[in-house]
């Protein structure tokens, strides 16, 4: 990766922005700048001899593979595809980069973009997407040092704070974007946040001393700040006193800059705006008139930026007898009054952000809250140009996190990060120093990368000397797999659709609702949470996938209002949608049209990368986990139960154990004896949730503390619903709207609200009073974990959770219990390469090789014996057994079956259609309907793979079962493809059938129904094989969801091509459980169904 030396990024910025005045320092800087330009020129000369474009065939393949995903267009929000890059020597003898570009989806209508001066260093390549600012004359853009900007990968939005931090060290900025959770909270950050909020409340209300005291008092009582005080083990009164020390400066600033009757009373300042032209008089008085917005969130797809402006203010600039009105960003700083390049750069970038909403402010205001001193910061072209070039460098690093070789046989690798700087002072206080050294050793030095400065080698060694080669390899591999997976998901679920696609088009996917207007008054639920109600301007709500609890991004329909707010859907119906948002939007006109976009969380790799980084730390906890997980140290167990079981708990434990079967009791004993970890294999229907609930009760009776986790909220709440019946107290972490309604009263949020907790002492009392705490694996950044270590951590669904995610809660316990079954669904991995590298191996599967730590639950209470035999034959080698004769012999109850049987015999010739009676017989629990002769071909459409014939047959079977007396809610329909689910749902709706659950195998994991109907969809004897049906674990889940009746539907010759299904079909055939459907049977069944419905 070629980037400018990071030390010189600072020198590229304008002298006015830097605030330098010393002539000697200028001379040094200019000479350094000249050297940097000479180095860049040498690089350009060298590249002249190289091939300017990749091989045509390779590039064509790249473009053809991705053009359908691109949105290209001209105009203000232009998106150009780069077709070719050439370096050309112009008439003056200097070098230029010439880009052949197009904004046409058909790759026609080509234009030329000429990059001059320092813009030549932008690492743009054929196939890249760029945005251009400037003028296009005769299909030619010219971007030089005086005019225009090029934005590389404009749909990667980077915060102004990140870009400003990259000035001193680009590597630190990229690491902070990659390992977000590694930047620790500090006392200074908390003080800064509180002071920001106090100032923001004051500027919207009053700076009177008594009001400032009131705002400070209120703010330090807010629960989110109390939680940070708990995390950092601070004193609430000390924080309040420190905040109060700033308040006189707040009042001083307001007296100096607000509400002046005479502009001459305002402090004199130096500010030259670009629009002032050649006016040499930069002396002016700045008056802040009002506050227009607080924490204004702006996304700028034009400049590839995002950020939150502390305060957006209206100001008057008085210069002599002339007055100019501007709307400017006001940036608040609570640290030392540095007027530093980073602080000033941040404001320059905020002026670019502001242009998305209003006229160019041309400058911003930098206010240091400790002194009340304010500095105007002009945003001239040079400053914006160099900051956008830094932004492009950073975007390049973030986009090219994977290094793919042109040689297919070579392995995909992680790309090196920007170069390590040699600056002892900067590195000494860098929060990313550990990750910087770790990445260098684990990734870059393994590639024989020799770009580490000599002076930094001792520091890298010091930070990583506790790690073995196996640890570094584990880190490198998982970083690579997580990055591959995130890029795969980002391609499908990026936020860019919000600004690139109209809501009307996205509504078809079900993940967006547009044309909304606000109704009713906005209600403040608590500080930072506002309840909004919306309805369609015209008509009812469209068909949507959005439901209560879903995360959403709210934008305006007009292009200037992207991402106004984030929040959750509180309630949704056919006429309206209620949302809990993080901003009060009542300041916008009532006529404003809005759109809601579902915010996908599947791309989030911040938490797993943070866990991976934490695993490599030089701490006792991380060392123990590395020994167990990476180096496979055998887990240790205590020999005698009496040594861990308190005497006064023995009777209680004995009473609880009475209700368990033998494998469950063995699991309880194994956990109690463990010193490290235990694995509980919960085979289908074996009462996994009941077992976990019982385990928690026993551990609680023994006086142990327990952290209960899983990947999904529903899995956590299913255990808590059982636990709540035993009157055992627990604390549920997480946002109340994501939690089961019956568990919400146990959430931290609800308890704090009901008890009106406003002091740190009361919050500590709440945390300390609960020995059982429950949350999801992604909720481990909660402050409670900074000061609490649990005796046991229980992870449900462990076989479905990727290793780095599963790691999270284990850092906060002495022992852990993983509950799962690797014969069922593995962690979901979309990227094929990541899957091939082993990303679908869960921690449960990895540790299962230590057999002495494993207990198997084999007694099941779900399936009758015939359904169970399928799974026993295919997967469990006969280990599964029914819990009782009642379970083994259970059949579906169909009260009206005799009447239905007579109807079927009337409408169908039994001799030609023997299957029609047999399939509904309660005493025939398993059957496979072969559609080969019907026929039932699959259809591959834009929405995915489907099979309309199978869908019609499924609906017929469902209708007959309901007519025979089965409750619709007792019937489940499974299909591997979403398009098939949609078609089945549509047909059920047309048949007036409600309450039948239609879903994928993944959604049915851990669930069951009396009747399960499975549509396999794929029906092509020679065509390509689908990936989903190759997974034997997915098949195992599908055939173990039914209690009493399992009906499978598909084309036998086609399905035999899939090894897992081939094995199943061989077994079913040997048991004579496959029935061939006659030709055109679906048509006759439609007639039968019509007659049924008329009767």
N, C-alpha and C positions, 0 to 999 in steps of 0.2 A: 504494500500500500504506500503510495507516494504522497506525503503531506509536507507542508512547510515546517521548518524547525519550530517546535512549540514555544521556545523561549522568545522567538521573534514575532509571535502573533501580537504581543503587546506593542511592538514597535510599529506595526502597520496602522495603528489607530491614529487619529489626528491629534496634533499637539494640544489643541484647545480642549479636547475630550480628556486627554491625559492630565492636563493642568501643569505641564512642564514649562519652566521659564528659563532655566539655567542654560547659558550658551554652550558651555563645555559638554553638558549632558546631551544637548541637541546634536553637537558635532559627532559624539560617539554614536548616538542613535542613527543618524543619517548614514554614517559609514557602515554600521551593522546592516542597515536596510539595503544599502548598495551591495554589500556582500551577499545578502540573501537573494537579491535579484540576479546577481551574477551566477549564483548556484542554480537558480531556476532556469536561467538562459542555457547553461551547460546541459541541464536535463532535457530541455527542449531540443537542443542541437543533436544530442544523442538519439532522441526519439525520432528524428528525421529519417534516420537510416532504418528504423523499424517499420513493420507493417502497421499502417494507420488504422486499418479495420481488421476485425477478426475474419477468418475465412468466410466467404459469402454463404456457403451452405450452412455452416454452423449458426451464423447470425440469422439466416432466414428461418431456421428451425426455431431459434429462440423467440423471434418475433411472432411466427405463426402460432407457437404454443401459448403466447400470452396476450396476443392482440385482442382476443375476445373478452379478456378481463379488463382491458384498458378503456378508459373514457377519455377521448381526445376531443379538444375543442379550441376555438379561438376566442377572441374577446378579452374582457377584463380578467376572467378566471381561466385563461388559456392553459392548455396542457398539450405540450409538443412531445412527440416521440423522436428521439435522435436516431437517424438512419446511418450516418457516417460521421467520422471525426478525422479531420486532416490538419496537419500543421503546415502553414504556408509562410514563406518569407515575402513581405511586402516590398514596395518600391523603396521605402526608407531603410530597408535592410533589417527591420525588426520582425519578430515572429508573431504570427496570429494563429488562433485556432478557428477553423471553419467547420461549422456544424451543418450538415444537411438534415433538415427537420421537417416534420409534417404534423398538422393538426387534423388530418383526415383519417378516418377509421379504415379507409380502403388503401391507405399509404400513398395516395396521390396528392396533387397540389403541394409540391415540395417548396420549402423556403430555405433561405440561407441565414445563419446566425454567425456573425463574426465577433470573436472574443479577442480583445486587445489588452495590452499592458498586463497587470496582475491577474486579470480574469483568465489568462491562458493557463494558470495553475489549477483551475477548477478540474477535478478528476472525473470529467464526464466521459461516458463510453457509449458506443452504439447500443441501442435497446433501452437507454435510460429515458425517464420522463422528466421534463423540465418545464418551468414556468418562466416567462419573460416579461420584464417590465421595461417600458421604453416606447420608441416609435418604430414602426415597420414601414419602410419606404421601398416600393417596387419589390416586394417579397423578400426584403433583406433587413435584418436586424443588426445593429451595431452596438455592442456593449463594451464600453471602454471606461477609463478612469473618471471621466466627467459625466457620463450619461448612461442610464439603464442598469438593470440588475438581471442576473440569471439565478434562479432558485432551483437547485438540484433536489430531486425527489420531494416536490412540494407537499405531497400528502403525508410525509413524515413531519408531524408538528413537534417542534422542540421548544421548550420553555426558555424564556429570556434569561432566567436565572442560570440555567445550564450553559447557555452560550457565553454569558458573562464569566462564569467560572472557568471556561475553557481558555480564556486569555492567558492565564499563567500556566495551565497544564491541560491540554486537550485530553490526555489519557485519563486524568481524574474525572473530567466531565463525562466521558464515555462510560467509565466504570460506574459512576453515580447513576447513569441512566440504566445500566445493566443490573447492578446489584443495589437496587433502591433501598432495601431494608437494612443495608449495612451502614447507612448513615445514622449514627445514634442520636437519640434525643438528648438535649443538654439543658441545664438551668437557663443559659442565655437564650436559647430558642424559646423556652416557655415564657420568660420575661418579655421577650420580643412580641410573642403572639398576644399576650395579655395587653401590653401597651398599645399595640395596633388596634385592638378592639376598643379600648378605652378612648383612644383618639378618634376612631371612626364614629363612636357613639356621640362624642362631644361635637364633632364637626357637623353632625346631623341635628344636634340639639343646642347645646350651650357649653361654653368654656368657663362658665362661672366656677370659682373654686369649690363651692359646695356641691355643684353638679358633678364635677370631676371626681370628688371624693365618693360620691354616690355610685358613679359608673365603675370606679375601681373596686369598691366594695362588692358590687353585684357581679363583676366579671370574675374575681378570684373565687367566687362561690359556685360558678358554673361547673357542672359535673365533668365536662370534658377536660377542664383545667385541673380539677381535683384529681382526676385519673392520672394526669401527667405528673402531678406532684407526688402521687403515690409511687409511680414508676421510678422517679428520681430520688425518692426518699427525702423529700423536702419538707420544710415547715411552712404551713399556710400563712401564718402571721408574718413571718420574715419576707415571704413573697409579696404580701400586701404592702409592707413597709417599703420594700425596694421599688415597687410600682409607684408609690406615693411620692418618692423622691423626684420623679420625672414630671409630676403634675404642674409645678410652677413654670417649667419650660413650655408646657402646653399653653398655659395662659399667656405667657410672654409672646409666643408665636401668634396667637389670635389677636393680641393687642397690636402687634407690629404689622400684620398683613391682612386683617379682616376689618370690615365695617369702619373704614376711615371716611370722614367727611371731606377731608382735604388730601388730595393725592401727594402733596408735598410732605405730609407727615409720614409717608411710607419710606422704608429704608431704600437707599439708592443701591442699584444692582447693575451688573454688566451683562447685557444680553443682546446679541446680534442674531436676528432671524434671517434665514435664507431669503425670505420675501422682502427684506429691507433693502436688498440690492447693495449699492455701493455707499450707503449711508454710513459714515464713519463714526457717528454718535451712537455708542452702544450703551450709554448710561440711561437707565429707566427706573421707574417705580412699578412694582408688581403688587396688585391688589387681588386677593382671593375673594370672589363674590359669594360663591356658594358651592356646596357639594352636590354633584349630580348623580353619583353612584358610589357604592362601597363594594370592594372586592369584585369589580367588574370582570367577569370571565370572558375572554375573547379568544377565539380560534381564528387564525388567519391562513387559509389555504393559498392565498396569494404569495405570502412570504415564508410559508412553512414554519410558522411560529404559533405559540400559544402562551397564555399567561393570565394572571389575575392582577389587575391594577389596584393598588391599595385604596386610593381615592381618586375619583375623576372629578376635577374641579373646573368651575368657570372662573376665568381670571381676566382682569383688565391690565393691559400694559400701557402705562402712561409714559410718554416720551415728549417732553415739552408740552405743547398745546394739543398734541395728538394722542388719541387713545385707541388701542386695538383690543377687541374681545377675542379670547381664545378658550377652547376647552382643552385642558391639559391633564396628563397623568401626574399625580403627586405620589412619589415613592417615599415611604417612611423607613428610617433606619434607626435602630436602637443601640448599636454598638458605638465604637470610637468614631469620632468625626474625621474620617479619612478623606472624604471627597475623592475616593479612589476610582481608578479606571473601571473596575468591576461595577461599582455603584452607578457611575455615569453611563456605562454601556447598557446597563439594564434599562435605564430611562430612554435611551435612544431607541432601543428595541420596542419599548412600549409606545413610542410615537408611531412606529410602523403598525403595531397592533391597532392603535386608535383609528388608523385610516380605514379599517374595516367597518367602522361604525359612523364615522364623521369626517369632517375636513382635517387635513394634515395639521396637527398642533404645532409642528416645527420645533417644539422644545418641550421639556418636562421640568418638573420641580423636585428637587432632592432635599428632604427635610430630616435633620438629625434631631430626634426627639429629646435627647439628653440636654442639649443646649438650646434648642429652639431655632438654630441657625438653618436657613434655607438657601439653596443654591439653584439658580436656573441652569439648565443643561441644554444647550442648543443641539439640534440633530441635523447636521449638514450632510451633504451627499457622501463625503469622504468617510465619515464615521459609519454611516449606514452601510456603505459599500463594504468596508472591511469587516464589519460585524456579520454581514450576510455571507461573506466568504468564509468566515469562521463557522457559521451555521452550515454551510455546504460541506466543509471538511467533516464536521460532526455527523451530518446526515450520511455522508459517504461511509464513515466508520460503522454507523449503526445499521446501514443497509447491507454492507458487505461483511457481516459477522461470520459468514461461512466462506471458506476458500475452496472453490470447486476447480479441479484440475481439468485441463483440456483433454488429458489422456484418461479415457474411461476406466482403465484398470486401477488408476491411482485412487486412494481413499479420499473421501471428503474430509476436510479438516476445518478446525476453527481458524479464522483469520487472525493475524497479529493485531494488537491494538496500536493506537498512536504511540510514538516513541516515548520511552521513559526520560524524564528531564533530570538534570543533575543540579538540584537546588535543595540543599539540606534544610533550609528554613521552611520552604513550602512543604517538603515531604514530612518534616517533623510533626506538623499539625494536621496532616491529611487524614481524613477519616477512611480513605480507601487504600491506605498503604498496605494493609494485609492482603486485599484482593489484587492489588497491583503486583506485589511480589509473588503471590500464589499463581496468578495467570502467567507471569513471566516464567516461573519454574515449571509449571505443569503443562503449559501450552507452547509458549514461544521458544524456550530453551530446548524443548524436545524436537523442535523443527530446526535446530542449529541456528536459531536467530541470534546474531551477534551484535545487535544494536543496543544492548544495555551499556550505559556509561560505566566505565571502570570504577568510578567513585561510588556507584550505587550497588555494586555486587555484594559488599559486606552487609548492606541493609537487607537485600533480598535473601541472603543466606540466613541472617538473624531471624527474619520473619517466618521462614519456612523450614528451619533445620529440624523441627520436631516431626516432620512428615516423612514417611517412607515412600518409596517409588510406587508401591501399590495404591497409596492414598492419592498421590498426584495423578495416577492413571485413572482412578475412579472419578476424581474431580473433572479431569479433562473429558472423559467419555460422557459423563452426564451433562456437562456444559454443552457439548456438541449436540447431544440428543435433544435437550431442551430447546436449544436454538433452532435446530431443524424443525422441531414440532411447532414452535412459535411462528416461524416463517410460513409454514404450511397453513396454519390457522389464520395468520394475519392476511394471507392472500384472499381468504374467503370471508373474513369477518372484521375488516378494518372499518374505522369510523368514516373513511373517505366517502362512503355512499351518502352521508348526510349532506355534503356539499356538491357531490358530483351527480346525484340522481334525484329527480323530483319525487315528492312523497307519493304522488298518484301512481308512479311506476313501482315503488317499493311496497306499496300496500298489497300488491299481488303475492308477495312472499309471506305476508302475515306478520311482519316484524316492524311495521310502521303504521301510524295513523296520522293523516294530514287533515288540513282544512278545519282546524279546531279553533274555537273561540272560548275565552275565559268566561265563566258564569259565576255568580255569587261572589261574595267578598272573600279575599284570601284570609285564612285563619292561621295565626301563629301558634303552632303546637308547642314549640319551645324555641329557644334562641338557636337559629340556624336551621330550623325545620318549619316549612310553611305548607299548609294544605290548600291545594288549588283544585278547582273543579272545571272541567272542559266538556263541551259538546260540539258536535259537528255543526258547521255553519249551515250546511244543507243536508238533510237526511240523517239516517241512523249510522251507527258505527259500522265499518266494514268488517268482514270476517277476519279475525286476527288471532295470532298465537299468544298475544300479550295477556297476562293474567296477574292477579294480585300477588305482590311480592317481587315481580320482575323489575330489574334495574332498567332505568330509561335515561335517555338524553333528550332534553326538551330544547327545541330551536324554534325560531320564527321561520315562516315560509319564505320571507324575503332574504336575499343573500347576505345581508349585513347582520343577521341575527343568529349565526351558528352557535350551537351549544350554550344557550343562555343559562341553563341550569341542569343539574343532575338530580336523580332521586329514584323513587320507587312508585310503582302502581299500588295504590291503596285499595281501589275498588273499580271494577269495570262492568258495564252492562250494555245493552243495545243502544242506549241513548246518550250515555255520558261515561267519562272516565275521571276518577279522582286520584290525584298524585300528591305525594309528599316530596317537596322539592327543597333544595338547599339555598334558594334565593326567593325573595318576594318579588313577583313579577307585576304587582299592581301598579308599579310606576310606569309601565308601558300603556299606550292607548288601548281602550276597550276594543277597538276594531282590529287589533293585531291578530293575525292568523298564525297558529302554531302547528308544529308537528312533533309527534313522539316517536323516537327510534329506540328499539330495544338495544340495550348495551350488553353485548356478549362478554362473558367473563372467561371464556375458554382460552383466550389468548394470554391470560395472566401467567407469566413465568417469574414474576418478581419474588413471590413467596418461596417456590422451590429453589431458585437460585440463591436466595438468602439463606435457606436451610443448608444448602450445599456448602456455602461459604462458612457457615457456623460450624459445620461438621469438621472443617479443617483448622479450627481455632486451637490454640495451645491452652486448653482448659481440661480439667479432670473429666468433666461430663463428655466433651467431644472425644477425648482420648478413649474413654470406655466404649463409646458407640463405634468409633473407628475399629477398635479391636474386635467387637462383636459382628459388625456388619461388613466391613471390608476384609478384615483378616480372618474372619470365621472362627474366632475363639469360641470354644464350646461353652455354652451357658452352664452356670453352676446351680446346684440345688442343695437345700438343707436336708439332712437325713431324717430328722424326726419332726413330726407335725407338732408335738408338744412344745417344741422350742419356739414356735411362731404363733401358736394359738393361745391367747390369754385365757387364764383359768376361768374368769367370770364370763367368758363368751362361749364356752364349750356347749352349754345346754342350748343356747340360742342357735348356734351353728348346727348342732345335731338336729334340731327341730326343722330348720330350713332344708337340710339335706334329705329329709324324709320324702319330700315331694319330687325327688329327682330319680332318673334312671341311672344305671351303672356307669355308662360313659360320661354322663354329666357330673356324677360324683367324682369320678377320676379327674375330670378337668378342674374341679374346685380344689382338690388336693394338690394337683400339680402346680397350680398358680400360687397357693399358699407356701409351698416349699421352694419356690423359685427365688433365686438371687439376681437373675438377669432378665430372662424373658421366657414366655410360654406361648405356643401356637395352638389355637383351638380350631380344628377343621370342622366347620359347620356344614355338613352335607345337606342336600335339599330336604326341607320339611322336618329337620331334627330339633327345632325349637331353639334356634340360635339366639333370638332376642330374649326369650325366657331364660336361657342359660346366662346371658350377660347380666340381666336384671338380678338373678339369684346370686351371681358372683359379687355384684356390687353390694347386695344386702349382707353377704357374709363378711366381706372386707370392712364394711361399715361397722358391723357388730364387733369386729376384732379391733376397732379403733384406728384403722388405716384411713388415709386420705386417698381419694380416687379422682383422676382426671379422665372423663369419659368423652371420647371423640369418635368421629366418623367423617367421611368425605361430604355427605349430604346432610342437610338439616333434618330431612324426614327420617333418616336412619337414627340420628341422635334422639329425636323426639319420640320415635316408636319405643325406645328403651325407657325414656323418662315417663311416658304415659303408663307403662306397667309399674315403674318404680313409685310413682306418685300414689298408687293404691296402698302402698305399705307405710305411708306417712313418714317417709324418710326425706329430710330436707335436702335440697340441692340448689345450686345457683346456675342458671342457664345464661351463658354469654351469647351475644349476637343481637342483631337488630330484631325488635319484636315482630315486625311485619313478615320476617322470614320464618318465624317460629310457629308451631302448631298453636291454634287458638287456646286449647286447654292447658298449654304450658306457658303461655305468655305471662301469667301472674308470677312465675318463678324467674323471669328474666331480670337481669340487672337493671335494665331500663325502666321496667314497671315498678320494681321495688324502690329505686331511687326516687321515682315520681311520687309514689304513694306515701313514702316516708319523708318526702321533702328533704332529701339529704343535700346539705349545703356546706358541710364541713369535712375536712380531711379525716378527722377523728371518726366520724360516723361512717365514712366510706371504708376506712380500715376495719372498723368493727364488722361491717357487712362482709368484707372479703374473709376476715379471720373466722367468722362464725359458721362457715360452710366447709365441710370436709369433702363434699362431692361437688365438683364443678364440671359442667358439660359445655362443649363447643365443637365446632367443626375443625378439621385439620387446618383450614385456612384462617382460623380465628386466633392463632397463637401469638399474634402481635399485641394482644391485649395487655394492659399494664399489670394485671394481676400476676402474670408469669415472671415479671422482673424480680419478685420478692417471694415467690411461693414455689416450693418443690413438693411434689406429690409422692406418696409411697408407691402407688401403682398408676399406670396409664393404660386404659383399655381402648383399643382401636377396632371398631366394627368396620365391616366392608374392607378389611385390610388387603384382601387379594385383588381389589379393584382400584387401589390407590397406588400411584407411581411412587417410587422409592423416595425421591426428595421431598414430596408432599407429606408422605407418611412420617418422615423424620421429624417434622416440626414439633409435634407434641412430646416426642420422646426425650427432648432436651430437658424437660421439666418434671421428670419422674425418675425414681430409683430403679424401678422394674417396669416392664411393660408386657401387655398381653395383646397379641394380634389374633383377631377372629376373622376367619374367611374360609374360602375354598378355591384353590387355584384351578379346580376342574370346572369352575363356573367363569363368569366374565372376567377378563383381565383388565388392567388399566386401559382406557381408551386412548389409542395412538393413531392419529390421522396420517402422519408422515410415514411413507413406506420405508424410507431409508432409516429413520429413527427406530422403526419397528424391527428392521433387520439387524440393527446394532444391539437390540435387547431392551428397548425402552418399555416394552410391555411386561417385563419381569417385575412383579411387585416385590416389596420387602418380605412379604409373607412367603412367596415362592422362593426367594433367595435364601431365607433362613430355614426353610423346611428340610434342608439336607441334614440338619442336626436333629435326628429322629428322636433323641431322648427328650427334646423340648416339645414334642408334638403329641396332642391328644385328639382323637377322632370321635366326633359325635355321629353315631351310626344308626340310632333308633329314631325313625321318622314317623310323624303323625299326620302327614298330608295325603299321600297317594295311596290308592288301593294297590293290592299286590301286583296286578297286571301292569299298571302304569309304572310302578316302581321297578318291575323286572327289566324294562327297557333301559333305564339308567344303570341298573346293576350290570347288565350285559355289556353296555357300551363303555361305561366309565369306571364304575366303582368295584368291579371284580367281585360282585356278590356280597359286598360288605354291608349294604343297606338292609335294614329289616324293619318291618312294621311294628309300631308300638303296641298294638293289640289286635285281636281278631276282628274287632269292630272296624278298625282302620283298614285292615287287609281286605275285608269283604264289603266295604262300603260301595254303594252304587248311587247313581243320580236318581233323585226323586222327581218323577214326571207324573203328576196326578191325572192328567188328561191324555196319557199316552195311548190308552185303548181306543179312545175316540179318534185320535190323530191317525192311528194305525189303520182304522177302518176307512178313513178319508183317503189315505194314501193308496190303499188297495183298490178304492173306487177309481181314482184318477190315474193309477199306474198299473201296468201289466206286471204282476209280481214275477212271473216266469222270465220276463225279459229284464226286469230291474230288481233283482234280489237285494242289491245293495241298499235300496231306498228304505227298506224296513230294518235291515241289519244295523245300519249306521245309527239309527235312533234307539235301538234296543238298550235299555239300561244295563242289562247283563253283558253287554259287549263293550267294555271300557275303552278299547284301543282299536282304531282302524285307520288305514291309509287309502285315500281315494285317488286312484291313478287316472289322470286326465289325458293320457297319451292319445287315446282314440277319439276324444271329443271333437276336435283338438282344442287346446288352450294355449295359443302362442303368446309369448311375452311381447311387450311393446316398450321400446326405448324412446323416451320423449325428453323434452327439455327439462321437465321436472324430475326425471329419473325413470327407473324401470318399473313397469306395472304389468298386470295381467287381468284384463277386464273379465275374462271368462271365469277365472278363479274367484274373482270378486263377486260375481253373480251367484256362483255356487255357495260361497261363504254366507251370503245374505239369505239364500234359500234355507240353508241348514239352521241359521240363527232364527229365522221366522218360525220354522217348524218346532224347534225346541221351546220357543216362547209360547207357541200355541199349545204345546204339550204340557205346559204348566211350569216351566222353568222361569225364574225371575231374570229379567234382562241383566241385572247387576251381578248375577252368578255366572254370566257368560263372558269370556275374554277372547279377543281375536288378536292374533300375533302375525305380523308380516315383517320381513327384513328390510323393506324399502318404504320410505315415507310417501312416495307417490301412490303406492298400493294402499297404504292406510287412508290417504285422502279419498281415493276412489271408493273404498269400502264405506267410509263415513258418509260420503255423498249418497251412495245407494241405500244405506240404512236410513238416512234422513228422508229420502223419497218414499221409503216403505213405512214411514212413521214409527221407526224403531228408535227408542231412546234408551239411555242408561247402560248400553253395552260398551265396554271399554275396548278401544282399538288402539294398539300401541306396538312399538318395537320390542324386540327381545330385551334390549338394554333397560327399557323402562319397566319391564316385568320382573327384573331381578329382585328376589326377596318377596315376591307377591304370589298369590295363588287364586284360582277360581274353580268352581265345581266343574265347569266345562271350558276347555280350551280348544279353539279352532286355529290351526296354523296354515297360512297360505305361503308356500315356498316361492311362488312367483316365476322363478327362472324356468323357461321352457324353450331351449334351443339345443339341438343334439350335436351341432357342430360349431356353434359360435363361441365367443370368448366366455370364460368362466367369471362369475362375480366373486369378489373377495369375501363378502359376508358369509356365504354358505360354506366356505372352506374351513371356518373356525369351528372345531368340534366342541369347544366350550360354549359357544353361542347355541349350538344345537342341544347341548345338555341342559341348558337353562330352559329352552323352549319346551322340551318334553317332560320337564319336572314341575311345571306350573299347575297342572290339572290335578284335582282331587279325585274326581269320579269318572270323567270322560275326556279322552284325548282324540281329536280327529285331525289328521294330517292330510293336506291336499297338495298334489303336485304331479309333475310329469316324470314317471319313473326312469325312462331312458336318459333324460336330461340330468336328473339329480344323481344318477349313478356315477356321473363323471366327477362328483365331489366326494373325496375319500370318506369323510365323516358320515355323509348321507348314504353312501354306498354300503357302509357297514350296517347302518340302521335298517336300510331296505332289505339287506340279506337276512337279517334277523326276523323282520316282519314277514318276509316271504316264507321263511321256514316255519313260522307260526300260523301261516295262512291268514294273515291280517291285512293283506292288500286286496282291494276290490277294484276291478277295472270298470270305469264308467263308459257307457255306450257312446257311439258317435252322436254328435249334436245334442247331447243330454242337457246341456245348459239351456237350450231353447225350450225343450219340453218342460223343464223344471220351472222356467219363467211362467209358462201357461198354468202349471199346477199351482204356483205361488199366487198368481192372479186369482184363480178360483178360490184358493184358501182365504185370501183377503176379502173377497166378496161375501164369503160365508160368514 
